[in-house]
């Protein structure tokens, strides 16, 4: 489907979803009835996300393996990985600092004056397995079939690194059959992606309708200040990221912004990074990023470069402290920043990851874990913004690293379109 048409359809679907959700919320007599109505909308969204998930593993595997196998210089893998990690750490630091600065400036929780909950009160989120040891062990797959069935991006990446390196060695000996097969698989998966994305407007409509049916527009008014300040922070973060991107990419960063508009809007409306992954790969290919770079950096970014999620975490922790009138000194906030820099890297593969990180961090600073209940009800609206920001951050990171590798967007545009198999056209 044409990219501009799909973006327009997604925008229309979002508006229609809000309108329909509003009337369904008004029609429902009780919260339970609203939840039942929303469940029917959620079914449509779940089906769409399931279709997205079914293509993620083979798409990541095929693009990453063919990319690695086509690298003539083995040291390029280490160089690209190192540059990616330096960007990820720097972007994480900027995101956390900006979040801490804004929440100290606006103090969104100061007016709430909440009473401290009982010591046994809990948010109900499972944080026991959320440790650095567990994360490191989780990175390495015990079964590639299991990793693919669960869409464990980081585990697929690790296996693909070994497989792609071995395939490169075999290919250098004159054996090209398996490489050609996997390259054809990548082209097929791009075409399958195009088919699946035709259902995106329907999934977006259902996602928005379900959220508004359950919560109503009133929740946006009640928590309007908090949500508004958080989105202002995200807007500032976007500005910083694009400014840094401009330093590397020049005026072409505007073109990149236009190309990633569709996956960003899709991520925002569904609150799912997975839904945006195929279109992000396609947009970067059209920008001129070689698939060997995008296929490597993007999966890595999905685990280590979650800019929007990190801002949310610093925002949420200090909001809860302010709500319960628990002062946090500059030293404590600096410690919080360092803690989040480490713990946030373990988010891959954890359900409701950002909330779990916050829940695991609160006890370290003697903050009530139950305070997370203050924002869990509206987490969907935070999740939409932080997910879209994650897509923007990863797209910019991938494009900048491609530029550092000496690939000019203008030079790569034509062959990249050909490599993508023309998936943008219908």
C-alpha positions as MATLAB code, in Angstrom:
seq = 'XXXXXXXXXXXXXXXXXXXXXXXXXXXXXXXXXXXXXXXXXXXXXXXXXXXXXXXXXXXXXXXXXXXXXXXXXXXXXXXXXXXXXXXXXXXXXXXXXXXXXXXXXXXXXXXXXXXXXXXXXXXXXXXXXXXXXXXXXXXXXXXXXXXXXXXXXXXXXXXXXXXXXXXXXXXXXXXXXXXXXXXXXXXXXXXXXXXXXXXXXXXXXXXXXXXXXXXXXXXXXXXXXXXXXXXXXXXXXXXXXXXXXXXXXXXXXXXXXXXXXXXXXXXXXXXXXXXXXXXXXXXXXXXXXXXXXXXXXXXXXXXXXXXXXXXXXXXXXXXXXXXXXXXXXXXXXXXXXXXXXXXXXXXXXXXXXXXXXXXXXXXXXXXXXXXXXXXXXXXXXXXXXXXXXXXXXXXXXXXXXXXXXXXXXXXXXXXXXXXXXXXXXX';
ca = [
       0.000    0.000    0.000;
       1.202    3.520   -0.780;
       2.945    4.986    2.284;
       1.167    8.354    2.191;
      -2.229    6.694    1.860;
      -1.551    4.320    4.751;
      -0.397    7.169    6.988;
      -3.564    9.113    6.163;
      -5.757    6.074    6.827;
      -4.048    5.485   10.182;
      -4.656    9.105   11.189;
      -8.332    8.859   10.230;
      -8.627    5.552   12.114;
      -7.216    7.166   15.271;
      -9.792    9.968   15.185;
     -12.659    7.555   14.477;
     -11.476    5.301   17.275;
     -11.552    8.183   19.766;
     -15.052    9.216   18.660;
     -16.463    5.685   18.768;
     -14.730    5.020   22.097;
     -16.258    8.172   23.567;
     -19.800    7.134   22.632;
     -19.246    3.572   23.825;
     -18.006    4.927   27.162;
     -21.102    7.112   27.428;
     -23.347    4.185   26.494;
     -21.848    1.786   29.073;
     -23.764    1.848   32.366;
     -20.940    0.445   34.509;
     -17.141    0.112   34.300;
     -17.630   -3.644   33.884;
     -19.872   -3.115   30.858;
     -17.335   -0.691   29.376;
     -14.625   -3.309   29.856;
     -16.748   -5.904   28.047;
     -17.310   -3.575   25.094;
     -13.609   -2.686   25.001;
     -12.743   -6.394   24.952;
     -14.361   -6.745   21.513;
     -12.278   -3.864   20.166;
      -9.170   -5.308   21.816;
      -9.760   -8.599   20.007;
      -9.263   -6.847   16.663;
      -6.099   -5.149   17.920;
      -4.781   -8.438   19.307;
      -5.304  -10.155   15.961;
      -3.425   -7.390   14.143;
      -0.542   -7.501   16.658;
      -0.419  -11.289   16.365;
      -0.009  -10.948   12.595;
       2.803   -8.463   13.201;
       4.485  -10.785   15.699;
       4.367  -13.714   13.261;
       6.656  -11.853   10.829;
       9.082  -10.258   13.315;
      11.338  -13.273   13.980;
      11.890  -14.380   10.352;
      12.291  -10.754    9.254;
      14.920   -9.978   11.924;
      16.747  -13.242   11.254;
      16.774  -12.916    7.460;
      17.812   -9.255    7.300;
      20.481   -9.589   10.002;
      22.024  -12.812    8.685;
      22.217  -11.637    5.066;
      23.599   -8.319    6.258;
      26.340   -9.951    8.309;
      27.151  -12.493    5.606;
      27.602   -9.714    3.045;
      30.173   -7.889    5.173;
      33.600   -8.378    3.656;
      35.283   -6.893    6.735;
      34.604   -8.923    9.889;
      35.795   -6.057   12.079;
      32.857   -3.974   10.814;
      30.495   -5.911   13.094;
      32.443   -4.903   16.184;
      32.824   -1.313   14.963;
      29.103   -0.910   14.234;
      28.198   -2.520   17.559;
      30.541   -0.227   19.480;
      29.216    2.892   17.760;
      25.665    1.772   18.433;
      26.305    1.217   22.142;
      28.011    4.619   22.503;
      24.959    6.270   20.915;
      22.571    4.258   23.080;
      24.326    5.194   26.336;
      24.513    8.877   25.361;
      20.848    8.972   24.299;
      19.794    7.211   27.508;
      21.673    9.766   29.580;
      20.062   12.680   27.725;
      16.596   11.133   28.109;
      16.961   10.512   31.840;
      18.466   13.941   32.558;
      15.713   15.696   30.629;
      13.045   13.721   32.479;
      14.560   14.528   35.876;
      14.899   18.215   34.989;
      11.269   18.569   33.848;
       9.704   16.709   36.761;
      11.709   18.886   39.180;
      10.640   22.005   37.305;
       6.908   21.233   37.024;
       6.470   19.073   40.159;
       3.359   17.313   38.766;
       2.841   15.224   41.910;
       3.229   17.999   44.478;
      -0.491   18.889   44.595;
      -1.688   15.325   45.221;
      -0.703   15.122   48.944;
      -1.208   11.358   49.118;
      -1.119    9.468   52.421;
       1.579    6.820   52.651;
       0.077    3.358   52.002;
       0.449    0.344   54.281;
       3.842   -1.314   54.178;
       2.336   -4.414   52.580;
       0.581   -2.570   49.751;
       1.813   -3.558   46.308;
       1.260   -2.717   42.662;
       0.924   -6.411   41.820;
       3.710   -6.348   39.216;
       6.227   -9.207   39.243;
       9.695   -7.798   39.840;
      11.417  -10.740   41.531;
      13.142  -11.994   38.358;
      14.188   -8.517   37.266;
      17.916   -8.695   38.068;
      21.116   -8.049   36.120;
      22.060  -11.723   36.505;
      18.738  -12.871   35.088;
      19.004  -10.404   32.203;
      22.499  -11.535   31.196;
      21.433  -15.185   31.278;
      18.305  -14.311   29.305;
      20.340  -12.798   26.459;
      21.663  -16.179   25.354;
      19.077  -18.589   23.903;
      18.849  -22.209   24.977;
      16.807  -22.903   21.847;
      16.578  -20.753   18.733;
      13.149  -22.265   18.006;
      11.908  -21.137   21.406;
      13.493  -17.697   20.962;
      11.745  -17.264   17.623;
       8.390  -18.535   18.894;
       8.540  -16.004   21.750;
       9.915  -13.173   19.549;
      12.926  -12.741   21.849;
      14.670  -10.113   19.725;
      17.939  -10.061   21.684;
      18.237  -13.863   21.648;
      17.522  -13.952   17.912;
      20.206  -11.295   17.453;
      22.802  -13.355   19.345;
      22.052  -16.499   17.304;
      22.040  -14.500   14.065;
      25.478  -13.075   14.881;
      26.930  -16.590   15.058;
      24.933  -17.856   12.078;
      25.695  -14.824    9.900;
      29.421  -14.962   10.688;
      29.533  -18.670    9.858;
      27.557  -18.095    6.661;
      30.018  -15.368    5.651;
      32.884  -17.842    6.049;
      31.075  -20.522    4.029;
      30.166  -17.970    1.357;
      33.832  -16.947    1.034;
      34.577  -20.582    0.095;
      32.252  -20.302   -2.903;
      29.056  -21.736   -1.388;
      26.202  -19.292   -2.090;
      23.072  -21.451   -2.056;
      22.021  -20.915    1.571;
      22.865  -17.193    1.420;
      20.685  -16.776   -1.675;
      17.832  -18.661    0.007;
      17.917  -16.444    3.112;
      18.202  -13.331    0.929;
      15.067  -14.467   -0.922;
      13.401  -15.093    2.463;
      14.067  -11.463    3.412;
      12.391  -10.244    0.216;
       9.411  -12.523    0.841;
       9.046  -11.244    4.408;
       9.011   -7.652    3.163;
       6.149   -8.569    0.838;
       4.300  -10.363    3.658;
       4.817   -7.214    5.741;
       3.086   -5.188    3.045;
       0.091   -7.516    3.153;
      -0.160   -7.394    6.952;
       0.167   -3.606    7.085;
      -2.992   -3.240    5.011;
      -4.858   -4.128    8.222;
      -3.051   -1.429   10.244;
      -5.855    1.182   10.146;
      -8.313   -1.388   11.473;
      -5.951   -2.334   14.308;
      -5.335    1.322   15.149;
      -9.057    2.110   15.203;
      -9.747   -0.787   17.574;
      -6.834    0.103   19.879;
      -7.968    3.706   20.295;
     -11.628    2.736   20.695;
     -10.771    0.182   23.405;
      -8.642    2.657   25.388;
     -11.247    5.441   25.318;
     -14.152    3.050   25.980;
     -12.483    1.868   29.181;
     -11.014    5.119   30.480;
     -13.174    7.764   28.819;
     -12.015   11.221   27.805;
     -12.422   12.355   31.405;
      -9.191   10.662   32.427;
      -7.325   12.961   30.035;
      -8.809   15.945   31.883;
      -8.142   14.571   35.372;
      -4.534   13.729   34.594;
      -4.192   16.355   31.904;
      -1.369   18.237   33.610;
       0.736   15.131   34.164;
       0.140   13.791   30.655;
       0.731   17.214   29.102;
       4.020   17.723   30.926;
       5.210   14.247   29.967;
       4.405   14.830   26.295;
       6.139   18.212   26.464;
       9.196   16.335   27.698;
       8.918   13.891   24.804;
       8.623   16.788   22.341;
      11.784   18.350   23.775;
      13.540   14.975   23.582;
      12.528   14.648   19.934;
      13.977   18.111   19.335;
      17.272   17.153   20.966;
      17.491   13.861   19.062;
      16.759   15.489   15.701;
      19.252   18.267   16.485;
      21.952   15.691   17.162;
      20.856   13.855   14.029;
      21.226   17.094   12.059;
      24.858   17.378   13.189;
      25.570   14.058   11.471;
      23.029   13.893    8.650;
      22.608   17.537    7.741;
      19.410   18.606    5.980;
      18.587   15.007    5.065;
      17.395   14.505    8.661;
      14.154   16.227    7.585;
      13.675   13.618    4.894;
      14.267   10.885    7.459;
      11.630   12.450    9.708;
       9.119   12.276    6.871;
       9.954    8.657    6.063;
       9.529    7.420    9.640;
       6.238    9.266   10.131;
       4.217    6.155    9.309;
       5.971    3.687   11.692;
       6.004    6.342   14.426;
       2.264    6.946   14.073;
       1.671    3.201   14.057;
       3.737    2.752   17.221;
       1.887    5.617   18.902;
      -1.585    4.352   18.111;
      -0.958    0.697   19.016;
       1.584    1.303   21.831;
       3.619   -1.519   20.288;
       7.184   -1.217   18.995;
       6.797   -4.567   17.245;
       4.015   -3.204   15.053;
       6.363   -0.491   13.787;
       9.459   -2.641   13.215;
       8.764   -3.822    9.637;
       7.829   -0.340    8.439;
      10.848    1.159   10.225;
      13.140   -1.216    8.323;
      11.417   -0.231    5.087;
      11.651    3.510    5.834;
      15.357    3.275    6.647;
      15.978    1.306    3.437;
      14.286    4.059    1.441;
      16.425    6.600    3.263;
      19.507    4.714    2.094;
      20.551    2.717    5.140;
      22.045   -0.634    4.033;
      20.135   -3.627    5.377;
      23.337   -4.988    6.940;
      23.328   -1.977    9.263;
      19.610   -1.556    9.899;
      19.201   -5.303   10.412;
      21.874   -5.203   13.121;
      21.357   -1.857   14.859;
      17.540   -1.836   15.060;
      17.161   -5.141   16.967;
      19.972   -4.019   19.266;
      18.204   -0.701   19.782;
      14.965   -2.443   20.712;
      16.767   -3.766   23.787;
      19.199   -0.971   24.655;
      17.910    2.288   23.158;
      14.456    2.960   24.590;
      14.639    6.752   24.886;
      10.945    7.361   25.580;
      10.747    4.559   28.137;
      13.744    5.904   30.051;
      12.279    9.406   30.274;
       9.051    7.873   31.554;
      10.896    5.948   34.268;
      12.652    8.990   35.715;
       9.407   10.954   35.397;
       7.354    8.273   37.152;
       9.718    7.706   40.099;
       9.952   11.398   41.011;
       6.209   11.897   40.443;
       5.484    9.196   43.031;
       7.980   10.725   45.465;
       6.311   14.135   45.083;
       2.815   12.652   45.441;
       3.733   11.206   48.862;
       5.777   14.277   49.850;
       9.016   12.292   50.107;
      11.926   14.611   49.287;
      14.763   13.289   47.133;
      18.083   15.100   47.353;
      20.308   15.871   44.377;
      22.580   12.981   45.385;
      19.634   10.588   45.509;
      18.419   11.742   42.099;
      21.912   11.290   40.664;
      21.967    7.784   42.118;
      18.517    7.186   40.626;
      19.842    8.198   37.212;
      22.725    5.717   37.478;
      20.412    2.937   38.692;
      17.986    3.473   35.798;
      20.882    3.537   33.324;
      21.644   -0.047   34.385;
      18.242   -1.540   35.191;
      16.555   -0.207   32.064;
      18.902   -2.343   29.944;
      17.144   -5.404   31.264;
      13.739   -4.456   29.861;
      13.899   -6.788   26.865;
      11.500   -9.682   27.184;
       9.738   -8.306   30.285;
       5.973   -7.751   30.122;
       4.934   -4.128   30.825;
       8.660   -3.450   30.990;
       8.680    0.257   31.892;
       6.256   -0.241   34.775;
       8.283   -3.210   36.020;
      11.499   -1.161   35.985;
       9.814    1.576   38.031;
       8.308   -0.964   40.453;
      11.727   -2.569   40.941;
      13.431    0.804   41.451;
      11.024    2.334   44.002;
      12.058    0.137   46.997;
      15.722    1.065   46.447;
      14.837    4.638   47.460;
      12.304    3.747   50.169;
       9.416    4.852   47.955;
       6.074    2.991   48.179;
       5.670    0.518   45.335;
       1.918    0.970   45.614;
       2.440    4.533   44.366;
       2.616    3.040   40.906;
      -1.142    2.506   41.154;
      -1.499    6.283   40.750;
      -0.440    6.057   37.109;
      -1.156    2.457   36.114;
      -4.708    3.387   35.106;
      -3.477    5.851   32.489;
      -0.325    3.985   31.515;
      -1.778    3.336   28.051;
      -1.535    7.047   27.228;
       2.058    7.227   28.488;
       2.911    4.015   26.640;
       1.746    5.449   23.321;
       4.101    8.417   23.583;
       7.125    6.550   24.877;
       6.757    3.800   22.231;
       6.643    6.343   19.405;
       9.721    8.034   20.882;
      11.559    4.710   20.990;
      10.936    4.312   17.249;
      12.216    7.812   16.514;
      15.318    7.309   18.660;
      16.196    3.967   17.067;
      15.627    5.282   13.550;
      17.938    8.247   14.106;
      20.563    6.028   15.740;
      20.547    3.626   12.790;
      20.738    6.411   10.203;
      23.609    8.166   12.009;
      25.599    4.943   12.364;
      25.094    4.255    8.645;
      26.468    7.735    7.899;
      29.469    7.085   10.164;
      30.079    3.902    8.179;
      30.424    6.087    5.096;
      27.031    5.403    3.513;
      25.441    8.508    2.014;
      21.593    8.526    1.980;
      21.372    9.972   -1.534;
      23.719    7.326   -2.914;
      21.844    4.440   -1.342;
      18.272    5.479   -2.047;
      17.786    3.755   -5.400;
      19.395    0.401   -4.578;
      17.725    0.398   -1.192;
      14.301    0.668   -2.796;
      15.195   -2.220   -5.047;
      16.426   -4.275   -2.076;
      13.195   -3.652   -0.234;
      11.408   -5.369   -3.063;
       9.140   -2.457   -3.799;
       7.048   -3.147   -0.695;
       5.798    0.406   -0.581;
       3.927    0.046   -3.825;
       0.725   -1.883   -4.257;
];
